Amino acid sequence: MFHDARRLSLWTPVALTLGLVACSSAAAPRPGAPPPVIDKPFAPGGRVVMHLSAGQYVIDRAPDDRIVLSWKTREPRDANRVRAGVEIHEREATIRAEGPSNGFDVTIAVPQRSNLWVRLSAGDLTIRGVEGHKDVSAWAGELKIGVGSAASYRAVDAAVLAGEIQAAPFNGSKGGLFRSFSWSGSGSYELRARLTAGEITLREQ
């Protein structure tokens, strides 16, 4: 079900439109301006690929069929270090977010029915209110993944090299080194979570 995203060309802060591909990024905000936002229509049920640098991330459901990417930095002088964009090709969207290693907070809203493929270098990631396949991986930090109903899944596979796995909806809990957790059901979705060091929490919301 899951596969690595195709290699993409280097990201630029210049907005491009070519055929069915739509790509955009935003410049650094002026002092006192509202947080920058990228807002694009995207049909439900599609695949959303995310390449995320270190930071604090929340992936939530959008109120309608759109992808909305917004961010802020702790220090105003760091705003010009942010490179962020959304590229859409038919039923697949690719999101990139890169910013300062400290104080980079990002919110990503997607349609409620979306299949997520997320690669985070390090930090804290929260996913809530999104229904679909989920493939999430990070080097270090905390992954908090809202799964909704356990009955919606046919396969769950979580592993951490050093840390903990909390999977209350699936009646699982493990801690220590080289820990993994697997679960099988009769639902439609698959969930895969990988973390080198930190904590994976699978919860209802």
N, C-alpha and C positions, 0 to 999 in steps of 0.2 A: 504494500500500500504506500509506504513512504519511500522516497528516494532523494538523494542529495540534489539540491537545486543546481541548475546549469550555471556554468561560469558566466559571470556578467562583466561587462566592460566597466572601466573605472568610473566612479560616480562623480558628477560635477554639479555645482550649484546652479547651472544654467538650465532653464526649463526647455524641454524638447518635445515635439510632437511629430510622429512619423507613422503614417498608416494607422493601424489599430493600436499602436503602442503610445501610451501617454506617460510622460515622466515629468516630475516636478520636484523642486526643492526650494527652500526659502532662505533669504538672506538674513543676516543678523538684525534683530529688532532695534529700533532707536530707543534711547533711554526714555522710560515712561510709557512706551508703547505696549499694547496687549501682547500676550505670548503669541509667537508665530504659529500658524495652523496651515496644514495641507489637507484639503477636503476634496475627495473624489467619489463619484458614484461607482458602486461595485455590486454586482448581483449576488444574492445569497447562494450558499452551496459551493462557492469557489474555493480555490486553494490560495492561502496567504503565506508567503515565504518572508521571513524576517531575519535580517543580519544586524545584530545589535552589539554595540560596544558596551563597555562597562557603564553601569548606571542603575537607576531605579526605574522599573517599568511596570505599568499597569496596562493589561490588554483587556478591554471590556467590550460589551456589545453596544453597537451604535443604535440610536433610536429609529434609524431607517436604513435603507440599503446603501450605505456609504462606508468609505474608509476615511477616518479623520485622525491625523497625526499632529500632535502638539507637544511642545517641550519648553522647559525653562532651565536656566542655569543659576546656581547659587550666587556666583559673582557676575555682575553685568559685563565685565571685561572678557569673560569666557564665551559670550554669545557668538562672537565671530569664529569660534573654533568648531561650531556645530555644522555638520553636514548631514542633511536628512532629506529623504525623498521617497516618493511612491511611484512605482512604474506598474502599469496595468496592461496586460495582453490577454484579451478575451476573458477567460475564467480563471486566470492566475494573476495575482498581485505580488509584487516584490517591494518590500519596505526596507530601507536602510536608515540607521540612526547611529551617528558617531559624534561624540562630544567629549568634554573634559572628563578626566577620570574621577573627579569628585564633584558632587552637587549637580549631576545631570539627571533630571527627572523627565520622563517621557510617558505620555498617555497615548495609546493606540486603540481607537474604536473601530470595530469591524462588524459586518452583519452578524446577527445572532447565529445563523447557520453558516459556519466557516470552518474549513479544514486548515489547521495551523501547523506550520513547520518553522520552528524558532531555534536560532543559534545565538546564544548570548555569551560574551567573553567572560564576564563576571558581574555580580551584583544581585539585586533582589528583583524577582519577576513574579507578578501576580496575574493570574488569568481567571476571569469570572464572567459568567453569563454567556459563554460561547459554546454552542452545540456542534460537535463534529469530531473528526479525527484530530489527534494532537500528538505531535512529535517535537519534544522540547529537550534541549541540551545546553549545558553551561559548564564552565570550568570550576567556578567557585561561587558560593553565595547561597541564596535560598529560593527555591521554586515553590510557589503556592498555586496549585492548580485546582480550580473549581471544576468538578466533573458532572455536576447535576445528579441524575439518578444512576446508580450503579447498573441498573437493568438496561441502560442504553449501550453498554459496552460488550464486545465479544472477546476482547483481549486487552489486558493491562500488563505492562512490563516496566518496572522502575528499578534503577540501580544507582548506587552511590559508592565511590571508592573509599571515602572516609567521611562518616557522618550518620545521618538518620533518615529513615523513611517512615512517614506516618500516612497510613492509608485507611482511615476510619470507614469510609463508605464500602470498602472491600474487606473490612475486618483484618487489616494487616498493620504490623508495626515492627520495625527492625532498626538496630543501631550497631555501630562499630565499624569494622573494616570490611571491605569487599561485600557489601550487603546488596541483596537484590530481592525483588518481590514480583511475583507473577500471579495473574488471576484470569480465569476464563469464564465467559458468560454467553448469553444468547442474544445480545444486542447487536447493533449495527456498527458501532465505532471501535477504533483501536486507539490506545493511548500508550505512548512510549516516552519515558523521562529518564535522562542521564545526567549525572552530576559527579564531578571529580571529588569535590570537598564541600560539605555543607549539609543542608537539609531539604528533602523533598516532602511536601505536604500535599496529599490528595484529599480534598474536602468537597462537601456537597456544593458550596458556593464560595 
